[in-house]
Amino acid sequence: MLDLYSSSTLLTLILGSTFLVPFLATYVSMPYFIRKLTDKGIIVRDYYKRKVTMIPERGGIAIILVAMVCFSLNTLFFKFSSTNYVILIVIAMFGLFGILDDMVDIGRVTKLLLMYYCSYPLIQYATHTAFTLPSAGNIELGILYLQFIVPTYVLVASNLVNMHSGFNGLASGLSVIVLISLIIKSILLGDVDNIFSVVSVTGATLGYYMYDKYPSKIFWGNVGSLTIGAAIGTIIVVQGFIISGFIMLIPHTVNFLMYAYWRVMKFPVAKFGKEREDGTLEVPNALTLKWVLPYYRRVTERQATWAMYALTMLFCAIGILFPGRI
């Protein structure tokens, strides 16, 4: 196997391989998954279309399967740190709970509790436990970071991704933006040894996005959102990007706070909007982030989705440029 640390050229080769191989594999294999899921009757309605449109879901299974297989194949040629394997295990466990959530309702409290402990394998591998501020220096958190922040951050990130969804390509597109931003920040800091498994997941997610973008040919289900949300959470805690990651996820967090306000105020329940005759969106209120623009302006689903992309890109740029390890 080639030595990971021998040269920058080799490092570029490894990053390219761990990203491009799962991207191409997912892109090529996705029609097969679409056909199989459709044949099995695993389909749901796309409510943002005037005509009744049924779309296969649980496409997230393909992301985690392809990412794991391609990463395994890359181990034949490159040597990776043990942290990469631990990260992949944690991501796979969240994906398993996503499959379970798609099939059986085990209860929100039980699911959150079990998923919290799924992040525990990361505790031994999260080596960055201090905030590094240009003005204040290092602020060591130690055991607090390991026992509380690590599992909580991964759990919260996975659920934020799960909630900030609904339009064609919204959740997967936002996730690709955040993941690539975190990878870029790691490269700029010269600290990429522990992110190759997440790079593999990112490549697979981008390959999936090519079929999830408007008009969607497949939805990823809870298995996709929990898998990719866990990938975002794990790279943040392992790399120590606690504040930078929080900045990148501000739109997701605002979306959650709007939902919490909605529930606390006990406004009428509404899960979906609809498409008008002119192709623009009609939404019931402005109490979730993706509905704010279409509530006040006549925009299409694609336009509303790209507005969310632009907003997240802005905060991701701020997160990349934010000084210090955090």
N, C-alpha and C positions, 0 to 999 in steps of 0.2 A: 504494500500500500504506500501511496505517496505521503510524504510528511506534510502536515497541515501548515507548518510554520516556515517552510523553506524559502519562500519568495512571495512577493506581492502578485506576481503573475500567476502562481499556483493558487493563491487566495482568490483571485478573480475567476480562475477556472472553476474552483469549488463552488463559489457563489453562483456562477452561471449555471453549472450543472445541477445543483440542488434546487434552482429555481426553474430552469427551462425544461428539464426532464418531466417533472410533475405537471407543469403547465401544458406541455404538448400531449402528455398521456391523458390528462383530464379532457382536454379539448377533443382529442380523437375518440375517446371512449364514451363521452357523454351521450351521444345519440343512442348507444346501446342501453345505457341506464334509463334514458327517457322511454325507450320502447318497452323495456322490461317492466318498469313501474306502471306504465300505461296498461300493459297486458294483465298485470296483477290487480288492476283496479285501484291503485293507490293514487287517486286523483282528488283534487279539490277545485273549488270554483275561484276564478279570478274575478272579484267583485267590481273591479274598476274598468270593466268592459261592458258596453251596451248589450251586446249579444251574450248569451250564456256561454261562457268559455271555461272548459275544464282543463286543468293543468296537472301533470304528475308532480308529486312532491316527495320529500325525503331524499332529494338529490345530494344533501350533505354527506350521505353515506359514501358517495363516490369520492368526495374530497378527502376524507380521512383515510379511505382505503388506498387511493392512489398515492397520497402523500407518504404513507407508511411504506408501501411497496417500493416507491422510487427512492426514498431515503435508504432503505435496506440495500437496494442495488448500488447506490453510491458508496456504501461502506466497502464494497469490493475494491474500490480504487482509491478512496480517501480515508484518512484516519480522523475521527471526530472525538471530541471530549465526551466524557460520560454524562455530562449535564444534558447534552442533546437527547440522549435516550430517555432520561428521566422526564424531560419536557414532553417528549412524544407520548410517553405513558400517561401523563396527566391529561394531555389533550384528548387521547383516546378514551380515557375514563369519562371525561365530560361528554364526548360523543356517544358513549354507551348510554349515559343517562338521557341524552337527547333522543336516542332510539326508543328507550323505555317510555319517555314522556310522550312520544308520538303514538305509542301503542297502548299504554296503560296509564291511567291517572292515579299516581301513588300519593298525591297530596302535596301541596306547595311546601308546607313546613318540613315534611319528611325529605322531600327532594333537596331543599336548600341545605338541610343539615348534613345529608350524606355527601352532597357536592362540596361542601366546605372542607370536609376531611379528605376529599380526593386530591386536594392541593398540597397535602402534607409532605409528599415526597420531595417537593421543591425546597423545603426548609433547609436541608443540608447543602443545597447547591446555590442558594441565593447569597453570594459572597459580598455583594454591595449592600451594606446595612447602615450606611451613613449618608446624611444629606451633605452635599458639597456646594456651598454657596460662595460666590466670589467675594462677598463682603463679610461673611461670618465664618468661613472655613468649614471644617468638618463637624457635623452634629451627629454623633453616633447614637443609633437607636437600639442596636444589639438585639436582645431577646424579644423586645417589643415588635421589632420589624419582622423577625422570623416567625413568631408564634401568632401574631395578630394580623399584620399588614399583608403578609404573603398570601395566606389562604383567603382572606377577605377580599383582596384586590382581584384575584382570579375569579372568585365567585361573582363579584359585582360586575366585572367587565363582561363576563359571559351573559349575564342577565340584561345588561344594558344593550348589548348587540341584539339580543332576542326581542327586546321591546321596540327598538328603533327600526321598524320594518313596515311593510305593507304595500309599497309600490313596487313595480317590476324593477329588479336590480338595485333596490335601495340598500338593503342590509349588506348584500355581498359587495356592492360597489364601495360603500363607506368603509367596510372592513378591509378591503384591498388598499384603500387610501391610507388608513391608519397603520396597517402592517408595514407597508412600504416606507412610510415615514419613520417608523421605529427602526427599521432596518437601516435606512439612510443615516439616522442619528448614531446608530452603533458603528457604522463604517466611518463616519466623521470622527468619532472618538477612538477609532482603531481598536475596537473591542468587539470582535465578531466570532470568537471561538465557540460561544455557547448558543448561537442563534440559527445554526444551519437547519435544524429540524423545523423551526418556525419558517425559515425561508422556503423549505419544501412545501409546507402547508400554504404559504402565500402563493407560490406558483400554481398549486392545485386550485386554490380559490379563484385566481385570475382566469384559469382555464374554464372553471365553472361559470364565472360571471359572463363569459361570452354567450352563454345560453340563457342566463337569468336576466340579462339586460332587456329593456323594452324592445319588442314585446316578448315577455318571458315564455320560454318553452318548458321550463321546469322551475319548481320552488324547492328550497333546501330543507324546509321543515325545522323542527326544534333540534334535530341532530346537527344540522348545519350551523345554526346560530350559536348553540352551546359549544360546539367544536371550535369555531373560529373565534368566538368570544374568549374561550379559554386560551387560545393561542395568543391573543392580544394581551391578556392578563399575565401569562407566563413570561413573555419577553419583557414586559414592563418590570416585573418584580425581580427577575434574574439579572437584568441589566441595571436595575436601580433607578429606573426612569419614573419615579413615583409622581413628581409634580409635572414633569414634561408629559407623561402619559395622561395625567388628569387633564392637562390643557387640551391635548388632542381629543379627549373624550368629552369635552364640555358640551357639544351639541347633544350627545347621547344622554348626558346627565340632565341637561335642561329638559329634554324630552321626558325623562323619568319624573322630574319634579312637577312638570305640567300634568302628567298622569296622576301623580299622588294628590295634587290639588283637586283634580277632577273627582277622584274617589272620596276625598275628605269632604268636599262640598256636596257630594251625593247628587251630582248632575245626572241626567238621563244617560243610560248606557247606550253607546253607539260604537260598533266595531269597524264599520266600513262606510265609505262614501260611494259615489257612483259617477258614471260618465254621462255628460249631457249630450244632446244631439250634435252639438258643434265640436265635440271631442274634448271639451274642457271638463274639469273635475267639479263636482258638487259634493261638498263635505258638510257634515252636520254641525261642526263647531270649530273653534280655533284652539282647542285644548290639548292638542298633541302637535309636536313640532312640525311634522310633515304636512299638517293641515293648515298651518298659519297662512302661507302664501295663497293656496287655492281658496281659502275662505274669504280673503279680501280682494283677490284678483282672479280673473278668468284665465287659468293656465291649464295646460295639458298635463297628463301624468308624467310624461317625459320631462317637461320643463320643471315641474315641481321636484322631481328627483334630482335633476342637475343643479337646482338651487341648493338642495341639501348637500350635494357633492362639493359645491363651491364653498359653502359654509364650513364644512369639515376640513377642506384643504387649507382654509385660512388659519384655523386653529392648529392644524398639523404643522404648518410652516412656523407658527409661533413656538410650538413645542420643540421643533428641531433646532431653532435658533436660541431657545432658552439656555442661558449659560449654566455650566456645572453638570455634574453627574445626574442630578435629579431632573 
